[in-house]
Each structure stands twice: as structure tokens, then as C-alpha cells.
Amino acid sequence: MSDWVLKGTDVSRWYGDGEVRVHALNGVSFEICPGEFVVVLGPSGSGKSTLLNLLGGMDSASGGELLYGEKNLSEMTALELSSYRRDVVGFVFQFFHLIPTLTAKENVELASSITPGSRSADEVLEMVGLAERKEHFPAQMSGGEQQRVSIARAIVKNPSILLCDEPTGALDSKNSLAVVKLLLDVRDQIGCPVVTITHNAEMAKVADRVFYMKDGQIIRVEKNEHPLKAEELLW
């Protein structure tokens, strides 16, 4: 059995050709291991979002090798990538992207209905602390509650990896800490690795490993021997 879930070797992503070619990623190599919490930290334009898009199958690498098991994501067809996004990856976004005309439960059920082997919506809404709010619509919920619904939607299908794009970026400090704690709890309960991109260096203190990015490269990887608990962060 592999000791990693995703493995990248000299992964590059560029756009355009010739003199107008723009390199978003420049030959990055990494492993994402089972059950770990990884924070990808760097300024705007450092390649964080490009890396997350490649991990999530929303884009394909221009060079190098990106493996999920024995499958190279860079060689997958559009249909295969669609299946990978549906069955393997859970996504949590900065701005929730909930359907406003559906209740919390219905938003989660919509995700579970397209993925075989999903959990029940009631189960995951209880996991995220929203059992009593499941019949509410997004407009009736706070930003923190809406992000909890989006996390429930991501984990209802039992993902093999959870990818988070600035999951606290639209929240105040209190709700941000609550979401960080919830993501750590999800990692512990489901066992899938969680990869979070952020500008906030404070979040790195709860990570098992931190990927520091600059100019399309992972300039260093730090292992955190003693990660803090979410409630110990100073937001």
C-alpha cells in the first residue's frame, strides 16, 4: 500500500507559448500523505491556486507527473477527470457557493446524490454541528454556518482528499477558528488528508506540514513536530 495519496514529480503548469508563455508552476515535487493536514502558504501569484486546481483535477499539468495511486492525472481524459472530481475529491471554497433556493440539507443531499457510497446528509450535518439548522436556507444562516454547510457538502461523499481554498477568507476571527477546528476534526474522523491554501500564516501552526510557495515553486517544506490546537491560534 502506498504511503502517499497524491504525488507530484517536477510538476509544471504554463499558459501560452513562446515569448508570451507564463509559468504558474515551475517543476514542483511533493507528496500528500494519508491523514495529514497540509497548509500551502504564499503570497498572491505564488502558484497556490494553480497547485490546488491540479490536485483537484480542475486543470491538467503541462509537464511532470501527478499521481493518484497508479493513475497520472495529467494523462486523464476530461471524462476521467470528471469522475475523479466526483468520487475522490471534496472541495471547500472561500465563498461557500451554496444554492440559495435549497435548504442546508438539500444542498448536501445534492452532492451525495451523484456520488456512490456517500454518507447521509443528516449524519454529516450533525458532524458539523448543524443538525438543528438543516431546514434553513443559506440566507437564514451566518457566514460561519454557511461554510459549515459547504464542508458537510464536501465530506458527504467520503472523499479521499479534502481541498480547501482560503476556507476562512470570508469569515471573522471567531468563525475562522471554528472552521479550522472543524477541518481538523474532519481529518481525524474521516481520515482523509486535508490540503488548505491560505495567506494567513497563523493557520500554518496547526498543520502537520507547511508548503511555502513563491514564484511558482515550493521553496521549502516544514514539518511541524508539535501542531497547535485550533483554539490555541491567535487570529
Helices and strands as residue ranges (DSSP letters): E 6-15, G 18-20, E 22-32, E 37-41, H 48-55, E 63-68, E 71-72, G 73-75, H 78-87, E 89-92, H 104-112, H 121-127, G 131-133, G 138-140, H 143-155, E 161-165, H 173-190, E 194-198, G 201-206, E 209-214, E 217-223, G 230-232
